Amino acid sequence: MDIGVLKQELRDELTANILPFWMNRMRDNERGGYHGRMTGENCLVPDAPKGGILHARILWTFSSAALRLHSEEYLAEAGRAKEYIFSHFFDDQFGGTYWMLHADGTPADSKKQIYSQAFFIYALTEYYSVSGDEEAIEKAKVLFRLIEQHSFDSVNNGYMEAYSCDWQLLDDLRLSEKDANEKKTMNTHLHVLEAYTNLYRVWKDPLLASQLKNLIEIFLKKIIDPVSGHLNLFFDEEWHCKSTLHSFGHDIEASWLLEEAARVLGDEATQRKLKPVTKRIAEAAAEGLNAKGALINERDWNSGHRDERCDWWPQAEAVVGFFNAWQLSGDDAWLNKAHDSWQFIKQHLIDKEEGEWYWSFSPDGVKDRVNDKAGFWKCPYHNGRMCLELIERIKQDL
C-alpha cells in the first residue's frame, strides 16, 4: 500500500467532504450553533434539540483541523462553535455543561453526564492548543475539577456516570437507551482518559498526571479482560462486570487511545507495560473483521449472537487503531487491515452525492438511510479524527 496516496485520499475526504458538510449544511445561522439533526434521507430537522456531545465534537474537530492543517478558515469555524458553547451550554449556577438544548438554545436537559463533561474538556483543550484562548483552557480545568469533585469514587476507584443539574447522583445513569443502567462504564472511562490526555498535553498539573495514570491502571486491572483481551463494558459500583458484550469498535479505539495516554504522560514504565496489552486489544478487535475487511458492531460472548452491521464509527477507529498497531510492531499485516478498512469506507459508507457518511452498512448490502446522517451521536468526530490522525502519522513515516 502506498501510504502517500492514502494520506492524500484522507486529506481530500476531510477537506472536500466531511468539513464542508458541517460548515455548509449544519450551521444554524439564525439561532447560532449547529442544527441538531439531519435524517438519513438528508432532510434537515431545524427544530431538533442540540446535543452537548454534538457541539463539543464539532469544536474539537474544527480546532484539530485548524491546528494540524494550519487553516484560518477552520479556526474561525472552531471559534464560532466555542462562542455558542460558552453562551449556551455552561451552567452558570451549578457548574458543568448541559446535556441538551432546545433548538432555540434554552436548556432541554440539564443533567451532568460525565461522558459529556469529558468531551467538553477534550474540545476546549484542542481549541486552546490552536488559538491560545485562555478562557477555553480555564473552563477545561474547571470541568476537570468538577469531575474529580463529584464523579471520582475514592472508595472503589473510577468514575460514576451521571448527575442531576445540581450534581446529585441519578437513578437513571444510562448514556443512551441501549446501555445498561450501571454506575460505571468502559465508555465513560475511555473518554475521560481521552480528555485528560489532551488536557495534560498543555497543563502539567500533578493531580491530573496522577489521575491519568490511574485511568490507565483502571483499564489494565478492571476493564480489559485478561483472557480474551476485549474490553468489558458495564460494571457496578464495586467493579463487578455486568455485561456479556464485546464492542469491536471500542476495542480498537481503546488500543490506540491507551497507548497515546501513556506516551503523553511520559511514564516509560507504563508505556512498556502497555505495549503488549495494546497489541492484544488490537488482536481481539480484529476478531470482529468480516470478509469485506470491516468491523461488525458487537458480539455477545455468552449467547454467541453477533450484530453484523458495520456502523460508521468502528470503521473509522479501525483505520487508526490498525495503523497504530503497524507503527508499534512493524508488521505489515496491520497496515493491510488499515488499508482494507479504508477501502470499505470508500466503497460503502461515504455519501459521494450528499456528503458525510452513512450511519451503517448492513449484512444485506444496504446503506443505512434510516438512521441519522447527522445528529446527537452522528458528528464529524470519528471520521474527522481518523483523517487527521493518519495525516499526522503518515507525515512522520514518509
Buried (B, 14 or more C-beta within 10 A) or exposed (E): EEBEEBBEBBBEBBBEBBBEBBBEBBBBEEBBBBBBBBBBEBEBBEEBBBBBBBBBBBBBBBBBBBBBBEBEBBBEBBBBBBEBBEEBBBBEEEBBBBBBBBBEBEBBBBBBBBBBBBBBBBBBBBBBBBBEBEEBBEBBBBBBBBBBEBBBBEEBBBBBBBBEBEBEEBEEBBBEEEBBEBBBBBBBBBBBBBBBBBBBEEBEBEEBBEBBBBBBEBBBEBBBBEEBBBBBBBBEEEBEBBBBBBBBBBBBBBBBBBBBBBBBBEBEEBBEBBBEBBBBBBBBBBBBBEEBBBBBBBBEBEEEEBBBBBBBBBBBBBBBBBBBBBBBBEEEEBBBBBBBBBBBBEEBBBBEEEBBBBBBBEEEEEBBBEBBBBBBBBBBBBBBBBBBBBBBBBEEEE
